[in-house]
Amino acid sequence: MHVLVIDDEAALRQILSSLVSRAGYSVDTAATASEATAKLVRGDVDVALCDVRLPDGDGIELVRSFKAKGSGIDTQFIMVTAFASMETAVEALRAGATDYIVKPVHSEELLHRLTQIDAISGLRAENKALRSMVTGGTGLYQFISPSMQQVYRLVNKVAATNSTVLITGESGTGKGVIARSIHEQSPRAVFPFIPVNCSAIPENLLESEFFGYAKGAFTGADKAHKGLFAQADRGTIFLDEIGELPLHLQTKLLHVIEDKQIRPLGSEQTRSIDARIIAATNRNLEAMVKENKFREDLYFRLSMFHIHIPPLRERRSDIVSLTRHLLQNNIGASSLKDVLEIDQDTEEILQSYSWPGNVRQLENVINRAYILADGGRITLADMPPEISRQDATTKGIEAIVERGEGNLRDQMRWIEAGIIAKAIDEADGDRKLAAQKLGIGLSSLYRKLEELADIRSIRGI
């Protein structure tokens, strides 16, 4: 179990850290709310011992922000304060804290609370693993299309092994969900899952973030820092956007995979590490290898087991099931509405849309519609403009072609409208692909659609 001690008193941080460490738990510290937030967002902290009063904020507000619906963080908070009052205790518990301890902290009392949380967390992990075994996976992908059934067959096969895994797919397809599912179905599920966005860390900090650093390794390194690979020991490290990793780090990552050892920056000592590596990218690594932008030997190491997630437009049979699943999640996570259905016409429009942002975009659309919907039903009026415009444009073109009135120029444009409508339909709503099939630029296609929309407006269609 990984414990974070959050307190502005250095002496108390040291005392609590030593106590927690001697009890067999891994421990980290933070002196301020901002420092604590940076460590909590990684998602690997099981328990936070948090002071109520912090120099740059309120500990209870920190709890409230991480216990808010949709934060995705499952950290248990034990509040620590010298200001004992029933009001403060009640406020902390209402904010989402698990427990409350008054200073001075008694070691037996604290260890008893941590032991209780550890036991409960273990049961939760077991239940989650059992649910995964029964359902064949977790998250957004328990649906019916053959392509996603194949994805989950691969997930179930590789989860029980220690193999490195490479997950590819467009942005928003759910590569992170698949990576976490592999971890949760593996024997490592009770140990940390550390997600890392390689493109979000500045290049000059990547090595120290990955492998840690020794005290005095550089100016400002006043204490040793445990890197992300060390935090993932016995668990899984998920390297998202692996294609953005610079070449010199690719070399070091290859050595970590081969030798299972890391060396913190500024240290002469190596440390054995047992972290499973799952990598993901939306880029074509094979092409990057040919362009000498990605190491071939690292590519082969990472792609020992390859899972490709198809885009949503290639598995339209999943869209309705996904929509209902996301809608149910909103209902379960909110007290705003108990029952909500989706209009059949709206479902058909959702199925015909090309979804360039994939599942992430669909999730955003459903969350928005859930908030806007009235009368217990989601309709086209609750859809964002890019989707409702698509419906209006398509219906307008169909109406123009059906009426077939006017002079030769108008009639030619109506014929053109029919060809455009057919091309968009055959491209499953993907306008870029439709433009390619028609032999025109995407901007030309949009201009023609706007012209047809103007005709529809003038003729009252």
N, C-alpha and C positions, 0 to 999 in steps of 0.2 A: 504494500500500500504506500502511495506517495503522498507525503504530508507537506503543506506549505505553511510556515510560521510567518504571520504578518503582524509586526509590532515595530513601533518607532524607537523602542528602548533596546539598544544593542546588547546590553547585559542579559535582558530577558530572552531576546532572540537566541543568544548562545545557550542559555540554560535549557530552554524548551527544545532546541535543536538536538542537544546532547541527550536529553531524556528520550526523545522520540527515536533517535538513531540507535541508542542502546537497546531499545525495545524491538529492534529488528526492522524498522520501517525506513524507507528512503526519505530524505528531508531536504527542503530548500527554504530559503528565507526571503522576505521582502520588508523594506522599512517604510514604504509609502503605498498609498492606494494605487498610484499609477504604475509602480513597479510590480505590485501584486497583480494588477490587471494584465500586464504583459505576460505574466507567467500563467495566469489562469486561462487565458484565451487559447493556449495550446491544447487544453482539454485533457491533460494527463494527471491533474491534481485530484486525488481522491478525497482528501480532507484538508480544509484550511482552518488553522487556529488563528482567528482574526480579532485584533484589538478593536474596540468600539470607536475609539478616538484615534484618528491618524492625522499626521501633519497636513496632508493635502486633501482630506475628505473624511466622510463619515463611514465607518465600517459597516453599519447597517445598510446604508445606501449601496455599498459595494455588493453586499449579499443580494439586495433587491434587484440590482441590475443583472446579476448572473442567474438569478432564479426566475427572471421574467420569462414568459412563454416564448419559445422559439430561440432561446439563447444557445441551445444545444450542449450546454455545459452541465455535467452531473456531479459537480463537487459538493461534498457535505461540509457545511460551515459550523464550527464551534466558536461562539463568541467569547472573548476574554476581556474583562473590564474590571477596573478598580472602583467603579461607581455603581455599587449594588443598589438596584431598585426594581421593584416589580414591574414598573412601567417600561423600563429599558428591556427587561427580559421578555415581556410580552411583545414589544415592538420588534425585537430581533427574531422571535419565533414567527411572528406574522410575516416578516420580510422573507422568511424561507430558511432561517438557520435551523440546524438539527438540534443543537444543544447550547448551553450557556454556562460559563464557569467564571467565578469571581476571583480576582487576585486577592491574596497571593495564591498561586496555583499549587495544589497538592499533587505530587507525582502519582500517587496511587489512584486518585480520582481521575486525572487526565488519562492515564493508561487504561483504566477501566472503560472510559468512554470510547477511546480509540479501538479497543478490543471488540466492543459491541458493534461499532460501525464496520470494522473489518469483517466480522462474521456475517453481518447483514449483506455487505457488498459481495461477499463470496457466494451467498445464496442467490443474489440477483444475477451474478455472472453465470452460475449454473443454470438458472431458469432461462436466461437469454440463449445459452448454448443449446439447451434442450428444445426451445422454440425453433431455433434455426434448423436443428436436425429434423424436426417434424415438418416444418413448412418448406424446407429446401432453400431458405434464404431470408434475408430481412430487407427492409427499406422499400423502395418504390417499384421493385422489379418482379414481384410475384404475379406475373400476368401471362397471357396466353399465346403470344406470337411465337412461332417456332424459333426465330432468331434469339429471343430472350430466354427461351427454354434451354437453348444450347449454351448461352452464357452461364446460366445457373448450373447446368451440368458440369461445366468446367470449374466453376467456383467450388462446387461440392467435392470434386475430385482433388483439386490442388490444396484445399484448406487444410487437410490432414497432414500435408507434407511441410518441409522447410524450404521448398523451392522458391527462388526469386520469381517474381511475377511482373510482367509488363502489361499494363492496361492501356489500350489506345481507343481513341474516339474523339468526336468533335466536342467543343466546349459545351457544357450543360447536359451531357448525356448521362452523367452520374458515375464517373470513374471513381470518385471518392467513396460513394455508397458501396460500390463493388469491392473496393479495397477494404473498407471496414467490415463488410460481410465476410470476406475471406478470413480476417483476423478473428471475428466473433465466432466463427465455426471451427477455429483451429484450437489445438491444445494450449496456445499462447493467450487465449481469450482473457484469462485472469490477470495478465500482465499488461503494461501500457501499450496503447496504440498512439503513436506520435505522428501526426500529419505535418508535413513541411511543404510549403509552397516555395520551390526553388527560385521562382521569378520575383518573389516578394522580399527576399533578403538581399541587401546591397552586396555586390561582389566582394568588396574588401572585408566583409564580415562573415562570409559564408564558411570559411574554414574554421574560425573560432566558434561559430554557432553549431556546426556539424560535430566537431571533435573536442570542443572545450579548450580551455587554456589554463596554464599554471599561473600561480601568483607571481606578479612581476614580469609576465611575458611581454607586456608593452605598457606604455604610460597609461595609468588609470586602472590597471589590473591589480587592485589592492587585495584581491582574494581569488582563489582558484574557481573556475566556472565549469560546471558539468555540462558537456555538450549534448546535442539531441540524440546522437547514437548511444551515448551512455545512458540517457534517460529511457531509451527504448530497449535496454538490455533485457533479454528473455521474452520481450514482446515483439512488436512490429513497428518499423519506421516506414511511413508512406511518403515517398518523394514525388510530389505532384509537380508537373511542368518540368520533368527531367531534361527535356530538350533545351532548356534555358541555362543549364549548368555549364560554366566555362570549362575549357579543355584542361586546365591544370587541376581543377577539382575532379574532373572525370577520371584522371589518372589516380588520384588518391582514393576515390571511391572504388575503383577497380581493385586496388590493393586491400581495402577493407573487406570487400567481398571474398577475395582469394585467401587472405591471411586471417580474417576474423579478429583483427587487432586495430586499435586506434592509438594515435599519439597526440595528446593535447598540445596546442600551440605553446612553445616555450619550454616544453618538458622533454627530457631525454628518455623517459620511461614510457613503454607501451603498455596497453591494457587490453586484455582479451575481451571480446564483445560477442554476445550471442543475440543479434537483432535480425529478424527476418526483414528483407527489403522488398517492398512492393513499389514499383515506379509507374508513373502515368504520364501521358503526353497527348496533345492534340496535333502534334507535328509528325511529319514523315521522317522517322529516324533513319530509315534505309537511304533516303535521298540525302540526308545530312551526312551520313557516312561517306557517300560518294563525293560529297563536296568538301570532305575533310573538316566538317564542323562537329562531328561526333565520333568518338573512338569506336572502331569496329569491334575490338575485343570486349569493350564494355557493353556494346549493344548485344552481342551474343550472350554475355553473362546475364544481362537483365531479361532478355527475351527467351530465357530457358523455357518459360511457360507463358504464352501470349494469349491474352483475352482481348478481343475487339468488340466494342459496344456499338451497334449500328445506330445511326441517327433516328430520331423519332419519325421523320417523314418516310423511312423505309419500313416502319412497323406500325402502320396506322391502326391496325386492329387493337393495339394497346391503348390508344388515346382515350377511349370512353372509360375503360377500366381505371386508367391512371387518374382521369378527371374525377371519377367517383371516389377513388381512394383519397385523393388530395382534399376533396370536399369533406369527406368524413373526418379527416385529420383536423380540419378547421373547426368542425362542429365539436369534436372531442376536446379541443384545446381552448374553446371559448364559451362564454356564457351568453353571447349575443343572440344566438339562434339555436334552437334544439333540432329543428327539422328543415332541410333545404333540398329541393330537387332541381334538376337542370332540364330546361326546355329541350325537346327532341330536335327541333330545328337548329338550336344552338349547338347541340352535340354534333350534328352533321357538319356545321360550319367549322367546328374545332377539328373535325377529322379531315376536312379538305384543306386546312391551312398548312403551310410548309414548315413552320416551327424552326426558323433558323437558330433560335436559342435553345432548342431541344427541351428536355424535361424541366430544366431550370426556368425557361420562359413560360412553359405551361403552368408550373407551380405559381409563378408571379401572377399570371392571368387569373387563375382560380382564386388565389388569395384576394385579389382586387374585387372580383365578382362577388365573393362571399360577403365582403363589406358593403357593397353597393346594393345587393339584391333586396327586393321587397316582396312581401306576399308569399314567402316560402318557396320562391322559384327563381332560378337564374335564367335570364333571357338575353337576347342579342344586345339589348340596351345596356347590359352590364359588362359588355366586352370592350376592350380598348379599341381606339380608332383603327389601328392597322388591321384588325380582324373584322370589325363591323364594316369598314370601307370595302374590304374584299367581297363581303356578301352583297353589298349594295351595287358594286361595280359589275359583278358577275350577273346579278339579276337584271341590271340595266341593259347589258349587252344582249342577254337572251331576249329581252322584250323588244329591243331595236330590230334584231334579226327576224323575230316572229312577225312584226308589223310590216316590214318590207315596203314602206311607202316612200314617196319623194322622187326627186330627179335622179339622173344617172349617177351623179357624184355621191349623193346620199346612199343610193342602193349599193354602190361599190364599197362604200365605207361599212355598210351593214354586212356585206359579204366578208370584208376584212375582219369585222368584229367577230363573226362566227368562227373564222380561222383562228383568231387570237384566243377566243374562249376555248376552242377545242385543244389548242396547244397547251394552255394553262392546265386544263383538265388532265391531259395525258401526262403532264409533268407533275401531277399530284399537287398542284398549287405552287410549285417552285417556279417563280417568275424568271429567275436567272436562267434556269434550264430551258424554260419555254422560249425565252429570247434567243438562246443558242440554237434551238431547233428551228426557229423561224428565220435565222440568219440575220438578226438585227441586234443592235446593242440594247442593254437593259434600260438605258435612259430613253431610247426610242420607244420601247415597249410601254414604259410608264407614260410617255407623252401621248401615245395613241389611246391608252386607257383614259387619260384625262379628257381627250377630245371626244371620246365616246360618251363619257360621263356628261360632258357639256351638251351633246345632242339629246341625251336622255332628259336633261333638265329643260331644254328648249321645247321639246315635244311632249313634255308632261308625262313621261314614262316613269 
